[in-house]
Amino acid sequence: MILILGGTTEGRLAVRVADAAGSPYWYSTRGDLQQVECRNGTHISGAMDEAAMAAFCVEHGIRLLVDAAHPFATELHRTVAAVAESLDIPVVRVERSYPAEDPDIRWCDSYDDAVSQLVNDGVGRLLALTGVQTIGRLKPYWDKHDCWFRILRRDESLQKAVREGFPQERLVYYEEDGEAELIARLRPQAILTKESGESGGFSEKVAAARAAGIPVYAVRRPALPASFETVTGEHGLRKAIERLVPGFFPLRSGFTTGACATAAAKAALLALLGREVGDSVGIGFPDGERLSLPIVSIVSDPASATVIKDAGDDPDVTNGCEVAATVAFSEEPGIHFLQGEGVGRVTLPGLGLPIGGPAINRVPRQMMEQELSSLYKGGLDVTISVTGGRELAKRTFNPKLGVVDGISIIGTSGIVRPFSNEAFVESIRREIEVAIAVGSPMLVINSGAKSEAFLKARYPELPPQAFVHYGNAIGETLKIAAELKVGKVVMGIMLGKAVKLAEGHLDTHSKSVVMNRTFLKEVAAEAGCSLATAEAIDTLTLARELWDGLPAEDAEVFFTAILKRCEAVCATVYPAQECEGNLTILLLKENGEAL
C-alpha cells in the first residue's frame, strides 16, 4: 500500500499515476479543500504528527511514502523523514521544476533574512505573494511598513490573517487581479515571493515585476531530507513505484529505442570528452522530465557506449537488444546521424526523414541533439547501432514503410507503456504518411491480415502502402486520416468489430467493450425486423453467427442498419471540418464478400 501526501499540483500528478495501476492507495491532505478524484484511492484529510503518521502506516501496511506536498511544507517533510526512518519505509519526493537561480533576484535564505534585506534596502511598500501562512513570520516588516498580502478568498485564510493582526484592508485576493494588475494598482516598491517553482507561478510573478521595473525578493525553498528519492514527473514516479513496490502496477513500463540511443550517445560523448561516465546517465525526455538509464558498457577509442533496451512488460520485439552509439568529432558543424548495423535506412518519402538516411525518428533526434549540444558545441558524427536489428525488422512495419536493413529508432515520449496504444497509433500515423507520400489515391484501413487480404484482392491496383491496419483503434486511425486531410478512405470491417463500432465504440478491443445483445435487438426493432431476429440474437455466442443466424427476409435490412450506425459513429471523427473526405465502409463476410 502507498500513502501519498499531497494537496498540490504534484499531488494531483501522483494521483494520476497511482490510479493508472488499478491498485488501492491512500491520498492525504492537511485540509479538505482540494477537490481531487481518486478512482482507486481513499482521500483522507487532517494533519498528522509523527506518532499519528507512524500509527497509520503500521495499521494500513504502508510500504512507500510519496511526498507530493508543497516545497515549503517543512514540518511535513520532517515528519515524513522521521516516520520513514523509524519504520524503514522508502520515500519518493515528487519535486517541482525550478528555473535556474537568477542572479538579478534578491535571494533570501529565510523569512527573517527577507525582512532584514527589505528593511536594509529601504523598501517601504511591499506586495507579498508568499501566502497567508507567512503573515505571522513577516510581521516585523508589515508592522512598520506598507504591505499587502495576496491570499485565497476563503474563511480559513481570512481568519488566519485576522488572528495575526494583519489589517483586512491590506488583503488582496487571487480572484481579483493578476500580478501585473496588482502591481499597477498598488504600486509597490518590490514584491516578495517564494521559490515555488513553475507550478507555483514563480516565473510569472518575476516577469510581472520586471515589466513594472521593480525588484523581486525571493525566499529560497528549504532543503529536502537527504533520504528522499526525487522524481520530477509522472514517468519517474511510476518507475520508482514499480521498483519500490513490486506488484502495485500489474505491468512494468520501459524505455523506447530513442531514449536508449540518447543515453548511449550522451555516455559516448562524455567518454570522447574525457569525462567520467558512471553506471547510469540522466537524459531529458520530451515532457521535461529527466530520468537515468543504465549504461552496460563504455569504450574510449572509438568513443562508444551501449544500453540494453528494457521495454518493461510490453511485448516489444526490441526488448533486451543492445542499442549502441559511437560519437566522433566532425569538421562539419552540427550533429550528423549515421546508420549503424541493425538500424534501418529510409527509402520512401512520408516519414519526415531524409531518403537514404538512417531511420532515426524526429523526437529521438531532438532528444540526442539536446543532450549532446549541452555538452559540446562543435560538429559531431553520431552512429546508432542495434544488435540483431536486421532480423528484428522483419517482425515490424518497416518493410511496408520502405525502411530496409534494420529497425527504426523511435519513441515520441521516450517511455514504453505496457501494452500501450501509443506506439501502435504512432505506427499507424507513420503508415498513413507514407501512403500519402507515395501518392496512393485512397487509404484502405482494415483490422488485420485476414481483412487486408480480402481488400487487396478488391483493389489490386493500389500500392501496398495504401493498406493500413487499425487493429482496434478505429477512432484514432480516422482522426489521423482527417488530420492529414486524406480525401478518400475505405474501411473494411468484420462483423464482430462492426457491431461494437455501431454502438459508438471507436475502440473495439474486448477489454473495452463486448457484444451487446440488447443493442442489437434495438437495431433490429428500429429496422423493422421480425420477432424471429430478436430471438436469434438472444442465442448468439459470437457476432459472426449473425451472418447465418438471421431470417433471410431480415438479414439485409439489419446489416444495412448496422452499416448506417457505423457510418454515423465514424462521422464524428472523419471527416473533420477541415477534411471534407469520403468514407466507404465495407462489411466483410468470412469468405471475403462485402456488403
N, C-alpha and C positions, 0 to 999 in steps of 0.2 A: 504494500500500500504506500501511496505517496501523499505527503502533505505539502500543499503549495501555499506560501504566504504571499498574498497579493494585494489587490486594491489599486493597481496602477495599470497603465497600458501594457507593461510587461506581464502583469498578472493575467490579462486577457490573452496575451500570446501563449502563456503557459497553459491556460485552459484549452485553447485550440489544439495544442499539441497533445495534451493528455486525453482529450475527448476522442482524438483520432484512433486511440488504442482500443477503445471499447471496454476498458477496464475501470473499475471503481477507484476513486481517489477523493481526497478532501481539499477544499479550497477555503482558506481562512482570510478574513479581512477584519481590521480593527473595528470599523463601523459597518452599518448595513446599508449605506447609501449607494455603493457601486452596484449598478444593475448589470449582472452578468449571468448568462445562461450556461449552466454546467450540465451537459447532456448525460454524462456518466459519472459526474462527481457530486458531492454534497457540499453546499456552501454554508459555512458557519461564520459567525461574527462575534466580536468581543476580543479585547486584548488579552493575551496570555503571558503571564510571567514565566520564569524559568521552571518553577515547580509544576505549573498548570500544563505547560507545553510538554514537559517530560512525561507527565502522567498520561496525557493524550496520546503521545507516541507509543507508550507501552501498551495502553488499552487497545489501540487500533492497529498494532503491528506495523508501525511506520518504518519503512526501510530506506526512504530517501526524503530529505527536506529540500524543497525548491524555494529559494529566497527570491521572490519577484517583487519585493516591496520597494518603496521609494528609496533612492540612494541616500537620502538624509535621515532615514529611519534608523538611526544609530543604535537606539536601545533595542529594537527588534533584532538587528544584526548581531548584537552581543548575546541576546537571549538564544538565538538560533545556534550560534557558535558554541555556547556553553552546553546546550542540550545535546548537540551533535557529538561533542567530545565525551560527555558523560555516558551516552548510550551507544557510542561508536556507530553513528549514522552519518553517511556522507551528505554533503551539502552542495547543491548546484546553484550558483548565483546567475540569474538572468539579468545581465547588465545592459544598460543603455549605450547607444552610440554617442560619443562626445567629440565635438570638434577639437582640433589641436589648440593648445593653450595659446591665446592671443596676447602678445606682449603689450598691446595697447590698452588692455583691460587692467583695471586696478584690482589685482587679486588679493583676497583676504583669507587667512588661514582659519578664521573663526568669526563668530558674530562680534565678539569683543574686539577683535582686530579690525573688523569693519567699522565699528563705532569710532575707534581710535583714529583710523585713516580719514573718515569723513570729517571728524572734528578738526584734525590737524590740517586738512586741505581746505577748511573754511566753507564746507558745503552747508548752506543754511536752509535749502529747500530740497527735499528728497522724495522721490516716488519709490516706495519699497514694493518689490514684486516677489517677495520671499515667502508669502503665505501667512495665514493667521497664527500658525504655531510659533512664529518667530517674533510676534509683537512683544512679548514679555522680555525676550533676550535683547531686543533693541531699545528697550525703554530708556537707557541712559542717553540715547540720542534724541528720540522724539519728545522726551520730557522737556527739552530745552531748544528744539529746533522745529521748523515747519516740516511736517512729514505726512504723507498719505500712504495708506496700505490698501492694496487690492486684495479682496477676499471673495470667497464664494457667497452667493446670496442664499444663505440658509441659516436657520435659527441657531444651530450649533456654533457656526462661525461667529455670528454676531454676538452671542452670549460670551464666547471666549474673549472677544475684543473688549466687551464691556467689563468683564471681570478683571482684565488687565489695566483698566482705567483709560483706555485709548478713546479719544473723542470721536463720537459716531459721525460727526460732520466731516471727519477726515478719512472716512472709509469710502472706497470706490469698489465697484463690483465688476466681475468678469463679463457679465451680460451687457454692461453699459457701452463700453468703448474698447477698441483695441489699443495696443501700446502707443501707436502713433497718435491716435486721437487723445488719449490720456495726457501724453506729453504736451501736445499742443494746447490742451485746455488748462492744465495745472502749471505749466511752465516750471518744472523742477530744474535745479542746477545739475542734478545727476540722478541715475537710477541705481538701485541696489537689487541684485538678483542672486540666485543660487546657480551653481554649476549643475543644472538639472538635465543636461543632455538634449539631444534632438527631440525626443518625445515630450520633453518638458518645455519646449518652445524657446530654448535658450538663444538660438541663433536669431530668431525673430525679434526678441527683446533687444539684443545687441544692435541689430540692423535699425530698429526704430530709433534708438538713442543716437546712433551715429548720424542718421538722417537729420536729426534735430540739432546735431552739433554739441551734445552733452556727453560727459564721460560715463562709463559703466564701471560700477564696483561689483565684484562677484565673489561670493563665498565658495571656496573650493569644496568639492564633495569629499566627505570623510573616507578614509581608507577602509577597505573591507578586511575582515579577518583573513589571515593567510591560508587558513584551511579550506576556504571556499574554492570550488572549481567554477570558473567563469565561462559562460557562453554568451553569445550576443544575438541569438536569433532562434527561429523555430528548428532549423536543421540541427544546430549544435545541441539544443536541448533534447531533441529526440535521440540523437546519437548517445548522449550522456545517459539518458534513462535506459536505453537499450543495454548499455554496458553495465550500469549500476543496479538495475532492477530487471534481471533477465525474466522474460515471460510477460512483462507488463504490456509490451507490444507483441502481438502474435507473430509478427514477421519483422525482420531487421531491414533497415534501409541501407543503401550503399552509395557508391560514388560512380559517376559517369566516366567514360574513357576520356572525356575532355578535362575533367578535374584531375584524373590520374596523370595525363600528359602535362598539365600545368605544373603539378607538384614536381614531376620528374624534370621538366625543363628548368624550373627555378633551382632545384638542387644541383643540376648540371652547371648552370651559370655560376652559382656560388663556388663550385669547385674550380671552374675556369678562372674565376677572380681570385682564387687562393684563399677563400674564406672557409671557415669551419662549417660543416654540414652535420647536423645532428641526426637522430634516428627518425625524425619527422620534420616536415616542412609545412608552415602555415601559408595558405593562399586565400585570396579574396574570391567570393562567389558572387554571382550576378545580383543577388538580393542584398548585398552589402555585408553579409556575414564573413567571418574569417574562421576557417577550420583547418586542422592539421591532418595530413596524410602521411603514413609511414613510408620511409624510403628503405628499400631492401638491399640496394647495392649502389655504390658510388665509385666512379673511376675518374682519375685526374687527367689522363692522357690517352685518348681524347676525352674531353670532359663529358661524362655521361652519367645518367642515373636511371634507376628502374623503380617502378611502383607496381605492386600486384593489384590488379583490378578486383575490388571487392564489391560485388553487386548486391550484397546483403542476401536476402532470401528471394530475390527476383530471379526468374528463370532466364537470365541473360546469357547469351552464347559466349560472351567475352569474360564471364566470371572466372577469376583465377588466372587470367592471362597476364603476361609481363608487358607493361607499357613502358617503353624506354624513350629517353630523349638524349640527343647529343647536341651540344651547343658549341659553336666556334665563332671567333671574331670574323667579321666581314668588312671589306673595304667599302661596300655599298651601305649607305645609311638605311636605317630602319631594320625591322625584323622580318626575315625571309623564312618561310616554312617549306621544308623539303620532304619528299616522300621517302620514308624508310621501308624496310622489309615488313610486309604484313599490313601496311596502310594502303588504302585504295588510291587509284588515280581517276580523276574525273574525265569522262569522255563525252558527256551530253550537257547541253545547256539546261538551265532551270533550277540548279541548286544554289545559285548565287556564288559559285566558286569558279576560279579560272579553269577553263578546259585544259587538260594536260597537267594540272597541278594536283597536289595531294588532297585527298578527301578529308580535310580538317575543317569542320563547320565554323560558321561565323562566331558563335559565342565562345567555343574553346579558343579560337584565335584571339578574341578580345581578352579572355582571361590570361592567356600567356603573355600577350603584349603588355597588359597592365603590370603583371608581376615582374617581367624581365626589364621593362623600361624604368621601373622604380629602382633597379639595381645598377643599370648600365645604360648610358645614353647613346652609345655608338651602334654601329651596324652588327647584326648577329645573324648567323645561319642556324636554324633550329630544325633538326631532323627527328621525326617521330617514327618509332617502330613498334610493332605489336607481334610478339611471338605467336606463330601459327595463324596469323591473320588471313592468309590466302585461303586456307581451308575453311576457316570460320565464316568467311564472307559468303560462301555458298549457302549458308543457312540464314542469310539475311535478305533484305530487299535490294541489296546493292546491285546484283546483276540487272534487275529491271530498271534501276535508276541510272545505269550506264557507268557505274563505279567498278573498275576492274582491279584485279591483283591484290585486293585486301579489303579490310573493313574501313568504315568511316570513324573518325574521331568526333563524337557527337556529345550533346547534352546542353539543354537550354537553361537548366537550373544548377547543374553540377552534381545533383543528388538523384539517385535512383530510388524511387518509392516502390516498395514491394508490389509486384503485380499492378503497377500503376498504369493508368490510362495515358499518362502524359507522353511517354516515349512513343507509344503506338500512334497517338494523334499527331505527334510531330512527324512520324514517318509518313503518315497519310498526307500531311501538308507537303512534304518533300516530293512525294509521288505526283501529286496534282500539279505542283510547279513544273516538274519535268514534262508531264503530259502537255501542259500549255507551251512549254519551250520547244518541244518537237513539232508543234503545230497540229496536234490532233483536233479534228473538227468537233469532237464531243468527248465527254468524260463518261465512262461506264463504270459505275460503282457496284460492288457486289459483296456478299458476306464471306466468301471463301472460295476454295479451289473448285468445288463442285459447280457452284453457280457461275463462276468465271468461265469454266469450260463451256457451259451452255451459251453464255453471252459471246464468247469468242467465235463460236460457230455461227452465231446470228450476225455478227459484224466482222467478217473475216478481213475486210479492207482496212481496219483500224490498226495503228501501230500497237505493239504490246504495252507501251507506256500508257495507253488510254484506259487500261483496265486497272482499277484500284480497289483493294479490299477495304471494306469498312468494319468488318467484324461485327461488333455490336454498337459501334459508335456512329450510328446513322446521323444523329443531330450534329455532332462535331464535324463529320465529313461534309455535310451540306452547308454548314456555316462557313467552312473553309472555301468551298466552291463559290459561295456568294461573295465572300470577302475578296477572292481572287478574280471575281467577275467572269466565271465560267458561264458561257451563254447557253450551253446545251448539256444536260445531264440525263443519262439513262440509269435508272436504278433497278437492278434485278434483286428480287427478294423472295425467299422461300416462305411457305405459309406460316411456319412456326413463328418467325420474326414478324411477319405481316400482321398477325392478329394482335401482337403486343404493340406494334407501331400504331395500328388503327385506334388503339385505346388511348394513345397520346404519349407513349413511352419512346422517346428518341434514343434511349439507351436500352437495348433489348437483352442485356445479359440476364441470365437466370437468377443471379444473386440480387438483381434489382427488381425484377418483375416476373411473374409466372402467368400462364394462360388463365384467363378469367372467363369461366363459362357463363356467368351472369351477364357479362358484357356481350358475349357472342349471341346470347339469346335476345338481348335488346336490339342488336343489329338485325338479327333475323326478323324480329317482330316489325321493326321500322321498315324493312324491305318488303314486307308482305308475305313472308314465308309461312308455310303451313305449320300446324302444331307438331307434325312429324319431325320437322327440322329441329325444333326445341328439344324434343325427346332424344333425338340423335346426339345433340350437343351434350346432354346430360351423361351420355355413356362414354364420352371421349376420354382417352388417356393422353393422346398426343394430338396436336393441332393438325398434323398432316392427315389424320384419319378423316378429316372433313372432306377431302377430295372424293373419297368413295362412300362416305357415310351419309351424305345428304340425299334426299329425294331428288331425282333428276330435274323435276319441274322447279325446284327451289335453288338449285346449285348456282346457276348463272347470276340470278339477282343477288344472291347472298355474297358471292365473291366480288361482284361489281360494287356492292355496298362497302365491303372491306377495302377495296382499292380506293374508293372515293374518300373514305375516312383517312387512309394513309396519305392521300394527296393533301387533304386539309391540314393534317399534322405537319407534313413536310413544308407546307407553305408558310409556316410560322418562322422558319429559318432560311428557306430558299424558295423563291427568290427574295432576297432582301430588297429594300427600296432602291439601293444603289446598284442592284444587279437584276435587270429585267430578264431573267433567264427562263429557260424552257425545261421542264422536268417531265420525263416519261417514266412511269413505274410499271415494271413487268413482274407479274405474279407468276413465279416459276413452279411448275409441277416437278415431280420426282423424275420424270422422263425427259425433262428439258422443254416441254411445251410451255408456252407463255400466254397468260391472259392479260 
